[in-house]
Structures are given as C-alpha cells and as structure tokens.
Amino acid sequence: MKNNNSNFQRPFLKWAGGKYRLLPRIIKALPEGKKLIEPFAGSGVVFLNTDYDRYLLSDINPDLINLFNDLKQGKSEFIDYASEFFVEKNNKEKKFYRLREHFNQLETGWERSALFLYFNRHGYNGLCRYNRSGGFNVPFGRYKRPYFPAKEMEFFYQKAKSAEFRCQPFLKTMSHSRKGSVIYCDPPYLPWSLTANFTSYSKQDFSLDNQRELAIEAAHLAKRGVPVIVANHDTKFARLIYEKASKVESFPVRRFISCDGKGRNNAQELMAIYK
C-alpha cells in the first residue's frame, strides 16, 4: 500500500542522491504488496512515505544501520542524547575535526551513532564518505546553525516499529523476498564518466559488476513474482544491463550534490521496472 498524501515526510538525514523530490514518481510506480524491501537504505525517505505492512531496509554502511537501530530501540532517550552534540561549541572547525578523529576510534554504540548524525548535519554538503581504511573523512561544513531533526527522528521512530534494519550486502537482502514483497533499489549511481564516479559512500566501491548483478537479480526475482524497481543514471551501460526490464522510465532530475549552485544542472535518470 502507498501513501498518496502530497505532504511528504522528510527524512532526518541529509543524503546525496536523496529521493525526496522524486517521491510522487516513485510512489506511483511502486506496486501494492505486504512488504517493502530496500537493499540500499539511504535516508529511508521511500520507507517513510509508503504504507506497507512491513519493511526490510539494509545497507553495507554499519554506521547508518546502527543509527537506525539505536533510534528504533532508544526512542526519545536516544533523540535527547543525540541533541547534546548540537551545541554552539561543537560548531567550530577545530572541534569538528577533534570529534571526527574521536569518531574514527569509537566502537559501535550510542556515541558513535549520535556523532554520525552530528557529522551528517555539520559536515560539508551532508556527504557521507570514508577513506580506504574506513575512516570517515568528510570536511567541516561551515553552517551557521545546523538543524537538529528531532521531529523527523520521532516520526522515523514511530514508523520503525514495522521495520527491520540490517547491515548486509544487497543480494542477501533481495534473497529474503517472497511473493507479496516489493523491492525498491536505489544503488550508488553509475558514473557519467570515469572521472565523475561518486561511489565512496562506504569503504567498498559499488562496481560495474555489482550494477550488472543487481540487474540480473531483479530480472530473476520478477520471474518469481516479486516486482523490483531500480533507480540509476540513464546511461548506455544502464540501458544495456536493464534490457530485460518490463519498462524503463527516463526523466530529468535537478542535481543538488554540487557545492557550486551553478553546477547543479539537470541530469537524466531512469527507473527500470521489473514485474
């Protein structure tokens, strides 16, 4: 079931390639079902704005999934704890980098999850990026007063009662589907060129082979009665790997990842629909 309300709920995380502006198109394309599965959780914006009975969201980024689970389990206590990092003394460049260094030494727990949210709102352009060693390396964002998303976190917590969050590869997540499941995939996008590749959102890159594996699995599941929708850039390679899709919708999208407003031009994206 789908939420057809025109007033969509914003996620509490900023996210590169977020789908908030595409929600009307995505919701229209999503078929009815009992369970929505998202193997690339991102900010959870599709999850937040649909009305399926159950949800399974996964990602290979443990910081993201741990944050979701800590919010789900910690309720308002975790929200209050996370808010303590959103104070003026922490919105300084030197403090930001000290906290980033501290974060990269932390084990899993509430402090690491709260700092992940802090970096999401205080870091440059809301990016989530790691180096090859797995160290978070987004620079300071220089925002006057970073917003603490208490209301958005409360909404997410309420919605999460019907959801399960797992840190695992996309193929494993897709393997949990059964008839009645609907799968929405928003993978790291194909690059326009080798120099335009932005897939370092976790310490593992999402390769062209991974893109091809996703397309093959989508076609396989569709034959078993599980509809799959995959979002991506509209490139020649995308058209090649999605040739078995029942339908491919192409449309222009305003890009907001660039720090230079003049560089935020329209890009052609697509949805490959397997059913």
C-alpha positions in Angstrom: 0.0 0.0 0.0 1.2 3.5 -0.8 0.9 6.9 0.8 -0.7 9.3 -1.7 -0.5 12.3 0.6 1.1 15.3 -1.2 2.7 16.4 2.1 5.6 14.1 2.2 7.7 13.4 5.3 11.3 14.5 5.1 14.0 12.1 6.5 16.1 13.2 9.4 19.3 12.6 7.5 20.7 14.6 4.6 21.6 12.2 1.8 23.4 12.5 -1.5 21.1 11.4 -4.3 18.1 11.5 -1.9 14.8 10.8 -3.5 12.5 13.3 -1.7 11.8 15.3 -4.9 11.1 12.1 -6.8 8.6 10.6 -4.3 5.5 11.3 -6.5 7.1 9.4 -9.4 8.4 6.6 -7.2 5.2 6.1 -5.2 3.2 6.0 -8.5 5.5 3.2 -9.8 5.5 1.1 -6.6 3.0 -1.8 -6.8 0.8 -3.0 -3.9 2.3 -5.6 -1.6 2.7 -6.6 2.0 6.4 -5.9 2.5 8.7 -3.3 1.0 12.4 -4.3 0.8 15.1 -1.7 0.3 18.6 -3.1 -0.2 20.1 0.4 -0.3 18.5 2.2 2.7 19.9 5.7 2.3 17.9 8.2 4.3 14.9 5.9 4.3 12.7 8.5 2.5 10.8 5.9 0.5 10.2 3.9 3.6 8.9 6.9 5.4 6.4 7.8 2.8 4.8 4.5 1.9 2.3 2.4 3.8 3.3 -1.3 3.6 2.6 -3.7 6.4 6.3 -4.5 6.9 9.7 -3.2 5.8 13.2 -4.5 5.5 15.9 -1.9 4.9 19.5 -2.8 4.6 22.8 -1.2 3.7 26.5 -2.1 3.9 27.2 1.0 5.9 27.2 -0.1 9.5 27.1 3.4 10.9 23.8 4.1 9.0 22.2 0.9 10.1 23.4 1.2 13.7 22.0 4.7 13.9 18.6 3.5 12.6 18.6 0.6 15.2 19.7 2.8 18.0 16.9 5.3 17.2 14.4 2.4 17.0 15.4 0.9 20.3 16.4 4.0 22.2 13.3 6.0 21.4 13.2 9.6 22.9 16.1 8.9 25.1 18.4 8.5 22.1 16.9 11.6 20.5 17.7 13.6 23.6 21.2 12.1 23.8 21.9 13.0 20.1 20.7 16.5 20.6 23.5 17.2 23.1 26.0 17.2 20.3 24.1 20.1 18.5 25.5 22.9 20.6 27.4 26.0 19.6 30.8 24.9 20.9 30.6 21.9 18.6 30.0 24.0 15.5 33.7 25.1 15.3 36.1 23.7 12.8 38.8 22.6 15.3 36.1 20.9 17.4 34.6 19.2 14.4 37.9 17.6 13.4 38.6 16.5 17.0 35.2 14.8 17.1 35.9 13.2 13.7 39.2 11.8 15.0 37.4 10.5 18.1 34.6 9.0 16.0 37.0 7.0 13.9 38.4 5.4 17.0 35.0 4.5 18.5 33.3 1.2 18.7 29.6 0.7 17.9 27.3 2.4 20.4 25.1 5.4 21.1 28.0 7.8 21.0 29.2 6.7 17.5 25.6 6.8 16.2 24.9 10.3 17.6 28.2 11.6 16.1 27.2 10.1 12.8 24.1 12.2 12.9 26.2 15.2 14.1 28.5 14.8 11.0 25.6 14.5 8.7 24.3 17.9 9.8 27.7 19.7 10.4 29.7 18.1 7.6 30.3 19.5 4.1 27.2 19.3 2.0 25.7 16.5 4.0 28.1 14.0 2.5 28.8 10.5 3.8 32.3 9.5 2.8 35.0 7.2 4.0 38.6 6.6 3.0 40.1 3.3 2.0 40.9 2.5 5.6 37.3 3.0 6.6 37.9 6.4 8.3 35.1 9.0 8.0 36.7 11.9 6.1 34.0 14.5 5.3 35.3 18.0 6.0 33.7 20.7 8.1 30.6 22.3 6.6 30.6 25.8 8.0 26.9 26.1 8.6 25.7 28.9 10.9 23.2 26.9 12.9 22.9 23.2 12.0 19.4 21.9 12.3 18.7 19.2 14.9 15.9 17.0 13.3 14.0 16.0 16.5 10.5 15.9 14.9 11.8 13.9 11.9 13.6 11.4 14.2 10.4 11.0 16.2 8.4 10.2 13.0 11.1 7.7 12.0 11.0 6.0 15.4 7.2 5.6 15.1 7.5 4.2 11.6 10.4 1.9 12.5 8.1 -0.2 14.7 7.1 -2.1 11.5 10.6 -2.2 10.1 13.8 -4.3 10.4 17.2 -2.8 9.7 20.1 -5.0 8.7 23.7 -4.4 7.7 24.3 -6.7 4.8 25.0 -6.9 1.0 22.2 -6.1 -1.4 22.0 -9.6 -2.9 21.5 -11.2 0.6 18.7 -8.7 1.3 17.0 -9.4 -2.0 17.1 -13.1 -1.3 14.7 -12.5 1.6 11.9 -11.6 -0.8 8.8 -13.7 -1.2 5.5 -13.3 -3.1 3.9 -10.2 -1.6 7.3 -8.5 -1.4 8.1 -5.3 -3.4 11.7 -4.3 -3.8 12.9 -0.7 -4.4 16.6 -0.4 -5.2 18.5 2.9 -5.1 22.1 1.8 -5.6 25.1 4.1 -5.9 24.6 5.5 -9.3 26.5 4.6 -12.5 29.1 7.3 -13.3 28.7 9.5 -16.3 32.5 9.0 -16.8 35.4 7.6 -15.0 36.2 11.0 -13.5 32.7 11.5 -12.3 32.4 8.4 -10.2 31.0 9.1 -6.7 30.6 5.7 -5.0 32.8 6.1 -2.0 29.9 6.4 0.4 31.1 3.3 2.2 34.6 2.0 2.1 33.7 -0.5 -0.6 33.0 0.8 -4.0 29.9 -0.3 -6.0 31.4 -1.7 -9.2 30.1 -2.1 -12.7 29.9 -5.9 -11.9 27.7 -5.1 -8.9 25.5 -3.0 -11.1 25.1 -5.9 -13.5 24.5 -8.4 -10.7 21.7 -6.2 -9.4 20.0 -6.1 -12.8 20.3 -9.9 -13.2 18.8 -10.5 -9.8 16.0 -8.0 -10.5 15.0 -9.9 -13.6 15.3 -13.3 -11.8 13.0 -12.1 -8.9 10.4 -10.7 -11.3 10.1 -14.1 -12.9 9.3 -15.4 -9.4 6.5 -12.9 -8.9 8.5 -10.3 -6.9 8.4 -6.8 -8.6 11.6 -4.8 -8.5 12.2 -1.1 -9.3 15.8 0.1 -9.8 16.9 3.7 -10.0 20.0 4.9 -11.8 21.5 7.4 -14.2 20.3 7.0 -17.7 23.5 5.9 -19.5 24.3 3.5 -22.3 25.5 0.9 -19.8 22.3 1.2 -17.8 20.2 0.7 -20.9 22.3 -2.4 -21.6 22.0 -4.1 -18.2 18.3 -3.2 -17.8 17.3 -4.6 -21.2 15.2 -7.3 -19.5 13.1 -4.8 -17.5 9.4 -4.7 -18.3 9.6 -0.9 -18.6 12.2 1.9 -18.3 11.1 5.4 -17.5 13.6 8.2 -18.2 13.3 11.7 -16.8 15.4 14.8 -16.0 16.3 15.5 -12.4 17.9 18.5 -10.8 21.2 17.6 -9.1 21.9 19.0 -5.7 25.2 17.3 -4.7 27.5 20.1 -6.1 28.6 22.8 -3.7 28.6 25.2 -6.7 25.0 26.2 -7.3 25.8 27.0 -11.0 27.0 23.4 -11.4 23.7 21.9 -10.3 22.3 21.1 -13.7 19.6 18.6 -14.8 20.7 15.0 -15.2 18.8 12.3 -16.9 17.8 9.5 -14.6 15.7 6.3 -15.0 13.7 3.8 -13.2 13.9 0.2 -14.5 10.7 -1.6 -13.6 10.7 -5.4 -13.4 7.4 -7.2 -12.9 
